[in-house]
């Protein structure tokens, strides 16, 4: 599995370099273009889930334990966390976003029945894993509902309601913008609340925030360390990012609003990384100084995390139902909602029982990416080489999303 992952990573970065070299100044226009801020909000909230909110506080101590994990010794825990979530890793999304915006309409690899089936397995599996992450982290963040370790019936009910809300919101694409912008502002609000709680107290100062923030520099001076898996846990993260990459690229590609290719890459790598860096800095300060988050802060993180999950699942449910032609128009709203809730709830339980693993899903995604490359080489190379613009049918019309139901 490690070798397969490494092949996928090296191919991805080589492909990104070629795309920038060949089409770096080409204007990218999706089928439903939106303005830059809305695009970034959609990208950010669709491309991240509850793990961004809930994982760091449970991981910093592990990255600091060099006796158990000496491979983390090249930098500090904050830089490790940032490297697992930000900057370079977002280039995965850029490659697939560009492909679905510009190349896929010409080659139609993902319309091949077998490929479509495998792609939708990846999407549905990742949807369920996202819900499972929420379920598995709730005991730590809401210990008052249980013993702090065991998943109790209340947590299953919360996750079921989240799945139901996401499936219902997926019945209309107009909810995407509201969910994405709402999630973004809620996240910024959470950062502000926890920042003020940490750095405006009697024992802290704003200067300590900047001192802590500077630790992220350890990532940029050691960026090469994050390219290939450094251990099994990093491998888990990288497979997880691959599992997301195709579907997030497919989803976000429709919203690109006229940016040039290199600008899309920079937007994807820089803009999401800034709030991630600030957020992780705040959380690391809490962790390093033993500041208690029990109560209000944990509840606030759960609420924002739930919003992220709803937003992500909404995007992915709409994607795989469109791909499989299991739309509201075809099935009716009630069968659509009930069917998706049953499927996602069932698969979430399979992840809970360790019957499924996100590494398998990520490996399937790498297979699709490499298979697409071979497919282009065998029969569509000249067609791709001749590309000079986005598909002619795609026009910059920011009112288009308002007309969709």
C-alpha positions as CSV (number, residue, x, y, z in Angstrom):
1,X,0.0,0.0,0.0
2,X,2.8,2.4,0.8
3,X,4.4,1.9,-2.6
4,X,1.1,2.5,-4.4
5,X,0.5,5.6,-2.3
6,X,4.0,6.9,-3.2
7,X,3.5,6.3,-6.9
8,X,0.2,8.2,-6.7
9,X,1.8,11.2,-4.9
10,X,4.8,11.5,-7.3
11,X,2.5,11.2,-10.3
12,X,0.2,13.9,-8.9
13,X,2.9,16.5,-8.4
14,X,4.5,15.7,-11.8
15,X,1.0,16.2,-13.4
16,X,0.6,19.5,-11.6
17,X,3.9,20.8,-12.8
18,X,2.9,19.8,-16.4
19,X,-0.5,21.5,-16.1
20,X,1.0,24.8,-14.9
21,X,3.7,24.6,-17.7
22,X,1.2,23.9,-20.4
23,X,-2.0,25.7,-19.4
24,X,-0.8,28.1,-16.6
25,X,-2.3,31.2,-18.1
26,X,-5.5,29.7,-19.5
27,X,-8.8,31.0,-18.0
28,X,-10.8,28.3,-16.2
29,X,-14.6,28.6,-16.3
30,X,-16.9,26.0,-14.8
31,X,-20.5,25.2,-15.7
32,X,-21.9,27.2,-12.8
33,X,-19.3,29.9,-12.1
34,X,-19.4,31.9,-8.9
35,X,-17.3,34.9,-7.6
36,X,-13.9,34.3,-6.1
37,X,-14.9,34.6,-2.4
38,X,-17.8,32.2,-2.9
39,X,-15.6,29.8,-4.8
40,X,-13.0,29.8,-2.0
41,X,-15.8,29.3,0.6
42,X,-17.2,26.4,-1.3
43,X,-13.7,24.9,-1.7
44,X,-12.8,25.4,1.9
45,X,-15.9,24.0,3.5
46,X,-16.5,21.2,1.0
47,X,-12.8,20.1,1.1
48,X,-12.6,19.9,4.8
49,X,-14.7,18.1,7.4
50,X,-15.0,17.6,11.1
51,X,-11.4,16.3,11.4
52,X,-10.1,19.9,11.0
53,X,-12.1,20.9,14.1
54,X,-11.7,17.9,16.3
55,X,-8.5,16.1,15.4
56,X,-5.7,18.6,16.4
57,X,-6.4,18.7,20.2
58,X,-6.2,14.9,20.3
59,X,-3.0,14.7,18.1
60,X,-0.6,17.4,19.4
61,X,0.6,15.2,22.3
62,X,1.3,12.3,19.9
63,X,3.5,14.5,17.7
64,X,5.4,15.7,20.7
65,X,6.1,12.2,22.0
66,X,9.4,11.6,20.2
67,X,10.2,8.5,22.3
68,X,7.2,6.8,20.6
69,X,7.5,8.5,17.2
70,X,11.0,9.8,16.6
71,X,10.2,10.4,12.9
72,X,8.5,13.7,14.1
73,X,11.7,15.0,15.5
74,X,12.6,17.2,12.5
75,X,10.1,19.9,13.6
76,X,7.5,20.9,16.2
77,X,4.0,19.5,16.6
78,X,2.2,22.6,15.3
79,X,4.2,22.4,12.0
80,X,3.4,18.6,11.8
81,X,-0.3,19.3,12.2
82,X,-0.2,22.1,9.6
83,X,1.7,19.9,7.2
84,X,-0.9,17.1,7.4
85,X,-3.8,19.5,6.6
86,X,-2.6,22.5,4.6
87,X,-0.7,24.1,1.8
88,X,1.0,21.5,-0.4
89,X,-1.7,18.8,0.2
90,X,-4.4,21.1,-1.4
91,X,-2.6,20.8,-4.7
92,X,-4.3,17.4,-5.0
93,X,-7.6,19.2,-5.2
94,X,-6.2,21.6,-7.8
95,X,-5.2,18.8,-10.2
96,X,-8.7,17.2,-10.1
97,X,-10.5,20.5,-10.3
98,X,-8.6,21.5,-13.4
99,X,-9.1,18.1,-14.9
100,X,-12.9,18.1,-14.5
101,X,-13.2,21.8,-15.5
102,X,-11.1,21.6,-18.7
103,X,-10.1,18.0,-19.7
104,X,-12.9,15.6,-18.7
105,X,-15.5,17.3,-21.0
106,X,-13.3,16.3,-23.9
107,X,-12.3,12.8,-22.9
108,X,-15.2,11.7,-20.7
109,X,-13.2,9.0,-18.8
110,X,-15.5,9.3,-15.8
111,X,-18.6,8.6,-18.0
112,X,-17.4,5.0,-18.7
113,X,-19.8,2.8,-16.8
114,X,-17.2,0.8,-14.8
115,X,-15.2,4.0,-14.0
116,X,-18.4,5.8,-12.9
117,X,-19.3,2.8,-10.6
118,X,-15.8,2.8,-9.0
119,X,-15.8,6.6,-8.6
120,X,-19.2,6.5,-6.9
121,X,-18.0,3.8,-4.5
122,X,-15.2,6.2,-3.6
123,X,-17.6,9.0,-3.0
124,X,-20.1,7.1,-1.0
125,X,-17.4,5.4,1.1
126,X,-15.8,8.8,1.9
127,X,-19.2,10.2,2.8
128,X,-19.7,7.5,5.3
129,X,-16.2,7.9,6.7
130,X,-16.8,11.6,7.3
131,X,-19.9,10.7,9.3
132,X,-17.9,8.1,11.2
133,X,-15.2,10.6,12.2
134,X,-17.9,12.8,13.8
135,X,-19.3,9.8,15.6
136,X,-15.9,8.6,16.9
137,X,-14.9,12.0,18.2
138,X,-18.1,13.0,20.0
139,X,-17.2,11.1,23.2
140,X,-14.1,13.2,23.7
141,X,-15.8,16.5,23.1
142,X,-19.1,15.8,24.8
143,X,-18.2,13.7,27.8
144,X,-21.3,14.9,29.6
145,X,-23.4,12.8,27.3
146,X,-21.4,9.6,28.3
147,X,-18.3,8.5,30.0
148,X,-15.9,10.3,27.7
149,X,-14.8,7.1,25.9
150,X,-17.8,5.1,24.9
151,X,-20.1,5.9,21.9
152,X,-23.6,6.0,23.4
153,X,-27.0,6.1,21.8
154,X,-27.1,10.0,21.9
155,X,-24.1,10.2,19.6
156,X,-25.6,7.8,17.1
157,X,-28.7,10.0,17.1
158,X,-26.7,13.2,16.5
159,X,-24.9,11.6,13.6
160,X,-28.2,10.3,12.2
161,X,-29.6,13.8,12.3
162,X,-26.5,15.2,10.6
163,X,-26.8,12.7,7.8
164,X,-30.5,13.5,7.4
165,X,-29.9,17.2,7.3
166,X,-27.2,16.9,4.7
167,X,-29.3,14.6,2.5
168,X,-32.2,17.0,2.7
169,X,-30.0,20.0,1.8
170,X,-28.6,18.1,-1.1
171,X,-32.1,18.2,-2.8
172,X,-31.4,21.7,-4.0
173,X,-28.0,23.1,-5.2
174,X,-29.1,26.6,-4.0
175,X,-28.2,25.4,-0.5
176,X,-24.5,25.1,-1.4
177,X,-23.7,28.7,-1.3
178,X,-25.6,29.3,1.9
179,X,-24.0,26.3,3.6
180,X,-20.5,27.2,2.4
181,X,-20.6,30.9,3.3
182,X,-22.4,30.0,6.6
183,X,-19.8,27.4,7.5
184,X,-17.0,29.7,6.7
185,X,-18.2,32.5,8.9
186,X,-19.0,30.1,11.7
187,X,-15.5,28.8,11.5
188,X,-14.1,32.4,11.6
189,X,-16.3,33.1,14.6
190,X,-15.0,30.0,16.4
191,X,-11.4,31.1,15.8
192,X,-12.2,34.6,17.1
193,X,-13.9,33.2,20.3
194,X,-11.1,30.7,21.1
195,X,-8.4,33.2,20.2
196,X,-9.7,35.8,22.6
197,X,-10.1,33.2,25.3
198,X,-6.5,32.1,25.0
199,X,-4.6,35.3,24.2
200,X,-6.6,38.1,26.0
201,X,-6.5,36.5,29.4
202,X,-4.5,37.8,32.3
203,X,-1.8,35.1,31.8
204,X,-1.4,35.6,28.1
205,X,-0.7,38.2,25.5
206,X,-1.1,38.8,21.8
207,X,2.6,38.6,21.4
208,X,2.4,34.9,22.5
209,X,0.1,34.2,19.6
210,X,2.6,35.4,17.1
211,X,5.4,33.5,18.9
212,X,3.3,30.3,18.6
213,X,2.3,31.1,15.0
214,X,5.9,31.4,14.0
215,X,6.3,27.7,14.8
216,X,4.5,26.9,11.6
217,X,7.7,28.0,9.8
218,X,9.0,24.6,10.7
219,X,6.7,23.2,8.0
220,X,8.0,25.4,5.2
221,X,11.7,24.7,6.0
222,X,10.9,21.0,6.0
223,X,8.2,20.8,3.3
224,X,10.0,17.9,1.6
225,X,9.5,15.7,4.6
226,X,5.7,15.8,4.0
227,X,5.7,14.7,0.4
228,X,6.0,10.9,0.9
229,X,4.6,9.1,4.0
230,X,6.8,9.4,7.0
231,X,4.9,6.7,9.0
232,X,1.6,4.8,9.1
233,X,-0.4,7.7,10.5
234,X,0.9,10.1,7.8
235,X,0.0,7.4,5.3
236,X,-3.5,7.3,6.7
237,X,-3.8,11.1,6.1
238,X,-2.5,10.9,2.6
239,X,-4.8,8.1,1.6
240,X,-7.6,10.2,3.1
241,X,-6.7,13.2,1.0
242,X,-6.6,11.0,-2.1
243,X,-10.1,9.6,-1.2
244,X,-11.4,13.2,-1.2
245,X,-9.4,14.5,-4.2
246,X,-11.5,13.2,-7.2
247,X,-14.9,14.1,-5.8
248,X,-13.8,17.5,-4.5
249,X,-12.2,18.3,-7.8
250,X,-15.4,17.2,-9.7
251,X,-17.6,19.2,-7.4
252,X,-15.6,22.4,-7.2
253,X,-14.7,22.5,-10.9
254,X,-18.3,23.6,-11.8
255,X,-17.9,26.8,-9.7
256,X,-14.6,28.1,-11.1
257,X,-15.4,31.7,-12.2
258,X,-12.7,32.7,-14.7
259,X,-9.5,32.5,-12.8
260,X,-6.4,31.6,-14.7
261,X,-5.0,28.1,-14.0
262,X,-2.0,29.3,-11.9
263,X,-4.4,31.5,-9.9
264,X,-6.6,28.5,-9.2
265,X,-3.6,26.6,-7.8
266,X,-2.5,29.5,-5.7
267,X,-6.1,30.1,-4.4
268,X,-6.4,26.4,-3.4
269,X,-3.0,26.3,-1.7
270,X,-2.9,29.7,0.0
271,X,-6.4,30.8,1.0
272,X,-7.5,27.7,2.9
273,X,-4.1,27.5,4.6
274,X,-4.4,30.9,6.2
275,X,-7.4,30.2,8.5
276,X,-6.0,26.6,9.1
277,X,-2.7,28.1,10.3
278,X,-4.5,30.5,12.6
279,X,-6.9,27.8,13.9
280,X,-4.1,25.3,14.6
281,X,-2.0,28.0,16.3
282,X,-4.9,28.7,18.7
283,X,-5.5,25.1,19.4
284,X,-1.8,24.4,19.9
285,X,-1.6,27.2,22.5
286,X,-4.5,25.6,24.4
287,X,-2.8,22.2,24.2
288,X,0.8,23.3,25.1
289,X,-0.4,25.4,28.0
290,X,-2.9,22.9,29.4
291,X,-5.9,25.3,28.9
292,X,-9.2,23.4,29.5
293,X,-11.7,23.5,26.7
294,X,-14.4,21.4,28.5
295,X,-17.8,22.9,28.3
296,X,-18.5,25.9,26.1
297,X,-15.4,25.7,23.8
298,X,-15.9,21.9,23.2
299,X,-19.6,22.5,22.4
300,X,-18.7,25.3,20.0
301,X,-16.3,23.1,18.2
302,X,-18.9,20.3,17.9
303,X,-21.4,22.8,16.4
304,X,-19.0,24.1,13.8
305,X,-17.8,20.5,13.1
306,X,-21.3,19.4,12.6
307,X,-21.9,22.3,10.2
308,X,-18.8,21.2,8.3
309,X,-20.0,17.7,8.1
310,X,-23.4,18.8,6.7
311,X,-21.7,20.9,4.2
312,X,-19.3,18.2,3.0
313,X,-22.0,15.5,2.9
314,X,-24.4,17.8,1.0
315,X,-21.8,18.3,-1.7
316,X,-20.9,14.6,-2.0
317,X,-24.4,13.2,-1.8
318,X,-25.4,15.5,-4.7
319,X,-22.4,14.4,-6.6
320,X,-22.9,10.7,-6.4
321,X,-26.6,10.9,-6.9
322,X,-26.1,13.0,-10.0
323,X,-23.5,10.6,-11.3
324,X,-25.8,7.6,-10.8
325,X,-28.9,9.4,-12.0
326,X,-30.6,8.9,-8.6
327,X,-31.8,12.5,-8.5
328,X,-34.8,14.0,-6.8
329,X,-36.4,14.6,-10.2
330,X,-36.2,10.9,-11.0
331,X,-37.0,9.4,-7.6
332,X,-39.0,12.0,-5.9
333,X,-37.9,13.8,-2.7
334,X,-39.1,11.3,-0.1
335,X,-37.5,8.1,-1.7
336,X,-34.4,10.2,-2.4
337,X,-34.0,11.3,1.2
338,X,-34.9,8.0,2.8
339,X,-32.7,6.0,0.4
340,X,-29.6,8.1,1.0
341,X,-30.1,8.2,4.7
342,X,-30.3,4.4,4.9
343,X,-27.2,3.9,2.7
344,X,-25.0,6.4,4.5
345,X,-26.1,5.3,8.0
346,X,-25.4,1.7,7.2
347,X,-21.9,2.4,5.8
348,X,-21.1,4.6,8.8
349,X,-21.7,1.6,11.0
350,X,-19.4,-0.5,8.8
351,X,-16.6,1.9,9.4
352,X,-17.4,1.7,13.1
353,X,-17.1,-2.1,13.0
354,X,-13.7,-1.8,11.2
355,X,-15.2,-3.5,8.2
356,X,-14.1,-0.7,5.9
357,X,-10.9,1.4,5.9
358,X,-10.3,4.8,4.3
359,X,-7.0,3.5,3.0
360,X,-8.8,1.2,0.6
361,X,-10.9,4.1,-0.6
362,X,-7.8,6.2,-1.2
363,X,-6.1,3.4,-3.0
364,X,-9.1,3.1,-5.3
365,X,-8.9,6.9,-6.0
366,X,-5.2,6.6,-7.0
367,X,-6.2,3.7,-9.3
368,X,-8.7,6.0,-11.0
369,X,-6.2,8.8,-11.4
370,X,-3.5,6.6,-12.9
371,X,-6.1,4.8,-15.1
372,X,-7.3,8.2,-16.5
373,X,-3.8,9.1,-17.4
374,X,-3.3,5.8,-19.3
375,X,-6.7,6.3,-21.0
376,X,-5.6,9.7,-22.3
377,X,-2.3,8.3,-23.5
378,X,-3.9,5.5,-25.4
379,X,-6.7,7.3,-27.2
380,X,-7.0,11.0,-26.4
381,X,-3.5,12.5,-26.3
382,X,-3.9,14.7,-29.4
383,X,-7.3,15.9,-28.2
384,X,-5.9,17.0,-24.8
385,X,-2.7,18.4,-26.4
386,X,-4.9,20.7,-28.5
387,X,-6.8,22.3,-25.6
388,X,-6.4,26.0,-25.5
389,X,-9.5,27.1,-23.5
390,X,-12.3,25.9,-21.2
391,X,-15.2,24.3,-22.9
392,X,-17.0,26.8,-25.2
393,X,-20.4,26.1,-23.5
394,X,-19.0,27.5,-20.2
395,X,-19.6,31.2,-19.8
396,X,-18.9,33.6,-17.0
397,X,-22.4,34.2,-15.6
398,X,-22.6,34.7,-11.9
399,X,-26.4,34.7,-11.9
400,X,-26.5,31.1,-13.2
401,X,-26.4,29.5,-9.8
402,X,-29.5,31.5,-8.8
403,X,-31.5,29.9,-11.6
404,X,-30.7,26.3,-10.4
405,X,-33.1,24.4,-8.1
